[in-house]
């Protein structure tokens, strides 16, 4: 009986972790603005920038970004969370300007006016 109880509790705990992970991934990707994969010293299309909307404020919305490292799987991804990289008026034309992602040899630029920069040297320190 004790083995069955332990197995049941362990199964429920694992399912909870999976559900929370799926919810977090789906929630971020539901509000997605842009995705771009770029090459790195560890392989082709090794880094993926995901730009998405965060919290909605009165007439603004937070713009957030993550850089995925390697392709991973839907449940288990290795990424660098950049957090809030800017704010935008809560209008489709303004928000879409954050969809421009440029891969340069020394940095990644995000935003129509090169609003946010992330150095490649810092990105490639994950190993």
C-alpha positions as CSV (number, residue, x, y, z in Angstrom):
1,X,0.0,0.0,0.0
2,X,2.8,2.4,0.8
3,X,4.5,1.8,-2.6
4,X,1.2,2.6,-4.4
5,X,0.8,5.8,-2.4
6,X,4.4,6.9,-3.1
7,X,3.9,6.1,-6.8
8,X,0.7,8.0,-7.0
9,X,2.1,11.1,-5.2
10,X,5.3,11.0,-7.5
11,X,3.1,10.7,-10.6
12,X,0.9,13.6,-9.6
13,X,4.0,15.7,-8.8
14,X,5.6,15.0,-12.2
15,X,2.3,15.8,-14.0
16,X,2.1,19.1,-12.1
17,X,5.6,20.1,-13.2
18,X,4.7,19.2,-16.8
19,X,1.5,21.2,-16.7
20,X,3.2,24.3,-15.3
21,X,6.0,24.1,-17.9
22,X,3.5,23.7,-20.7
23,X,1.4,26.6,-19.4
24,X,4.4,28.9,-19.2
25,X,5.6,28.0,-22.7
26,X,2.1,28.3,-24.2
27,X,1.4,31.6,-22.4
28,X,4.6,33.2,-23.8
29,X,4.2,31.9,-27.3
30,X,0.5,33.0,-27.4
31,X,1.6,36.6,-27.2
32,X,4.4,36.1,-29.7
33,X,5.6,39.1,-31.8
34,X,8.6,37.5,-33.7
35,X,10.9,34.6,-33.8
36,X,14.3,34.5,-35.5
37,X,17.0,31.7,-35.4
38,X,20.6,32.6,-35.9
39,X,23.9,30.8,-36.3
40,X,26.5,30.6,-33.6
41,X,29.9,29.1,-33.0
42,X,28.2,25.8,-31.9
43,X,26.1,25.3,-35.0
44,X,23.7,26.6,-37.6
45,X,20.5,28.1,-36.3
46,X,21.7,27.4,-32.8
47,X,20.1,30.4,-31.1
48,X,16.5,31.4,-31.3
49,X,15.2,34.8,-30.3
50,X,11.5,34.9,-29.2
51,X,10.0,38.4,-28.7
52,X,6.6,38.5,-27.1
53,X,4.2,40.8,-25.2
54,X,4.4,40.8,-21.4
55,X,2.0,42.5,-19.0
56,X,-0.4,45.0,-20.3
57,X,-0.4,48.3,-18.5
58,X,-2.9,51.1,-19.0
59,X,-2.0,52.1,-22.6
60,X,1.3,50.3,-22.8
61,X,2.5,46.7,-23.0
62,X,5.8,45.3,-21.8
63,X,8.0,43.7,-24.5
64,X,9.9,40.7,-23.4
65,X,12.4,38.3,-25.0
66,X,14.0,35.0,-24.6
67,X,17.0,33.5,-26.4
68,X,16.7,29.7,-26.8
69,X,20.0,27.8,-26.9
70,X,19.8,24.8,-29.1
71,X,16.5,23.3,-30.3
72,X,15.6,21.3,-27.2
73,X,12.1,20.0,-26.9
74,X,8.8,21.5,-26.0
75,X,9.1,20.5,-22.4
76,X,12.8,20.9,-21.8
77,X,14.4,24.0,-23.2
78,X,17.6,25.8,-22.4
79,X,17.2,29.6,-22.7
80,X,18.4,32.9,-21.6
81,X,15.5,35.0,-20.3
82,X,16.1,38.7,-21.2
83,X,13.0,39.8,-19.3
84,X,11.5,43.1,-20.2
85,X,13.5,44.7,-23.1
86,X,11.2,47.7,-23.6
87,X,7.7,49.1,-23.6
88,X,5.3,50.0,-26.4
89,X,2.0,51.7,-26.8
90,X,-0.7,49.0,-26.9
91,X,-1.4,49.4,-30.6
92,X,-0.7,46.7,-33.3
93,X,1.5,49.0,-35.4
94,X,3.7,50.0,-32.5
95,X,4.0,46.5,-31.1
96,X,4.9,45.0,-34.5
97,X,8.0,47.3,-34.7
98,X,9.6,45.0,-32.1
99,X,9.4,42.2,-34.6
100,X,12.6,43.3,-36.4
101,X,15.5,41.0,-35.3
102,X,19.0,41.4,-36.8
103,X,21.9,39.0,-36.2
104,X,25.2,40.8,-36.4
105,X,28.7,39.3,-35.8
106,X,29.0,41.0,-32.4
107,X,25.4,41.4,-31.2
108,X,21.7,40.8,-31.7
109,X,19.5,43.8,-32.4
110,X,15.8,43.8,-31.5
111,X,13.3,46.5,-32.5
112,X,12.7,48.7,-35.6
113,X,15.0,51.4,-34.3
114,X,17.7,49.0,-33.0
115,X,16.1,49.6,-29.6
116,X,17.7,46.7,-27.8
117,X,21.1,45.1,-28.1
118,X,22.4,41.8,-26.7
119,X,26.2,41.0,-27.1
120,X,27.0,37.7,-28.7
121,X,30.0,37.2,-26.5
122,X,27.6,37.1,-23.5
123,X,25.2,34.8,-25.3
124,X,28.0,32.3,-26.2
125,X,29.1,32.0,-22.5
126,X,26.6,29.3,-21.8
127,X,29.1,26.5,-22.1
